[in-house]
Each structure stands twice: as C-alpha cells, then as structure tokens.
Amino acid sequence: MRRSDREVKGIENVLKILEKCEVLRLGLCAHNIPYVLPMNFAYEMNNDDIFIYLHCAKEGKKLDLIAINNNVCFEADCSHKIIKGETPCSWTSKYESVIGCGEIFRLSSESEKIEAMDLLMKRYGFEGKPTYPKQAIASVEVLKIKVNSISGKANI
C-alpha cells in the first residue's frame, strides 16, 4: 500500500469498516473485459476464513462471467467527506474503505442459501427469524466469496 499511514491494521478493524458499508462493488472479468457492479452483501468470519454473501437473479451477465472466471475482487467504502483547502492541492477526502480478492461460487443447497439469506436479512435490519417461501429460495441465486486477501484503508 503506497500510503502506509492510511493502512488499517488488524482484520478486526478492517471488518469494522466493512460492517459500516452499505454496498459492496463486485469486480468480475472475462475475455479481458472488466465488469463492476454494486451489490448488497453480508459477511461472516469462520475461524480465520472470511466469506461474503450476495444474492441475485438466476440468470444474467454476472453469472455468465462467473462461469468463465470465478476469480473476483471487491471494494466497499463509507464515511465520505470532502475537506476543502486554501489551494487545490490542500483539498482531501475523509473515507474508510476495504478492498479484497477471492473466489466466488454459487450455493446449491437450500439450507446454505437460507443461511446466507438470513445473514443478508439480518445485516439490513430484519428482526427475528426470516421465513422464505420455497419458490423464493428456488428462484434466487446466492453467491459466496471465499476471501483470499482483504485490506483496509482510511483517512478519518
């Protein structure tokens, strides 16, 4: 990281930033053409492994690209504020961000999909235990990123 003074140290601090972020940008690439899209997400840490969960329709460009190349990158940011200065070079931005890489997979079992959807619902404010009609679970694609690397950067 070029600006080591802005590096966020410790995985627990990186995950605190990720928790504040409302949207994750997923980066995919196939045939040398990048594709980035914003998505709702949830995550969990299991032992030393971090997993990120996303949901989407059962068909579409992102799934076509994942079928070709399941290596992904992701970025999330929050706490934005522009700080004006006396001169153009004295302006700055306040922010917190997380970036990482991993491999993305489609979840196939109904129980795995429900567990991931529960995490997503809880993350965005659902209280209690969600229930889903069988047709709803059958008609949604749930994706799981196995995070291989993750880092945080902040200027707050």
N, C-alpha and C positions, 0 to 999 in steps of 0.2 A: 504494500500500500504506500503510495507516494507520500501522503500526508499522515505520517505515523502519529502525529499529535492528535489526530481525529479518530484514530482507531479505537473501537470499543473492545475492551479486554474482557475475556471470560464469556463462556457460552451462556451463562445465566443472564448476563447483561444484554447480549445480542437477542436472546429470546424475549426479554422485556420490551425491547424496541419492536420486535415482530408482533407482540401482543397489542401494541398501540395502533398498528397499521390496519386500515380497513380494507385495503385492496392489495393484492399481490399481482405483479406483472409477470406473466409466464412467457419465457422465450423458447421458441422452437426453431428448428432449422432442417430443411430438406432440400436437396439439389442446390446447395449453396445459396439459398434464399432464406433470410431470417424472417420470422413472424413473431410478433409480440402482441399479447392481449391481456387486458385486465381481468382478474377473476376474484371472486370471493374465495376464502380459504379458511382452513383450520389446520392446526398442527398438534403434534404430541411428541414427547420425548420418551423413548422406551430404552431403558439402560442408557447407553451412550449414543443411541441412534435417534435421529430426528426424522419424522415423517410429516409431510404436508399433504392435505387432502383437498381436492377440488371436485366440483360436480359440473356436469354439462349435459347437453342432449346426446342421444345415442349415435348421432352422425354429424359430420361437419369437417371443416378444414383442419381443426386442431387434431382430431382423431386420425385423419388421413396422414398428417405429418408425423404423429407419434408412431404410427405403424411403420413408417420409413426409418425414423430415427428417434429412439426414446431417450436420448440424452437431452437434458433441458437445463436452462438457467432460470433464475427468478430474482425479482427485485421488489422490495416494498419500502415505502418511505412515509414519514409523518413529521409533525412538529415544524411545519414550514413557516418561515417568516423572513421577509426581505428586510435587511438593515441598510438604510440609506447612509451614505457618507458625504463628505465635503467634495470629494473628487470621484470620478468614475471608478478608479482603482481602489477606493476605500469602501466601496459597497461590498456586502457579503450576504450570505444566506444562512439562516439557522435551520437545522434539519436533523433528523435521525434516519438512518437507512440500514437496510440489510440486503445483502446480495449473496447468492449461492448457486451451486450446481448440483445436479443429481440425475437419477434415472426415474422415469415416470412409467407407471403400469396401470392398467385397467383392473379394477377389482371385479372379480367374477361371482363370488358367493354373496348370497343375500345377506347373511349375517355380517360380513365385512362391510358391505355397503351401508347397512343400517348403523353400525358402529361409527363409521365415518360421517354419515349424515347427522347422527346425534351430536358429534363434535362440532360440526358446522352450525347446527341449530343453536347449540349452547353458546358458541362463540358470538353469534349475532343477537343474543338476548332471549332466546326461548327459555322459559322457565318450566321446570318439571320434566317429565319423560315424554318425548315426542312419540307419536304413533304414525305409521305410514300405511296407506292402502297398498296392498300387494302390487297393484298396477302402477303406482307411483314409483316404487322401488325398481320394478321391472323396466320402466320407461326412462330411467335416469342412468347416466354413465357416471361412475365415481372413479376418480383418478387418485393415485397415491405416488407421491415423490419420495424416494429414498434419498435423503440429502447426503451428498458426498463431501461437500465443503460449504461453509457458511461463514460470513464475516459481517461485522457491523462498523458503521462509521457515523460520527455525529459532530455537529458544531452547535452546541446549545448553550 
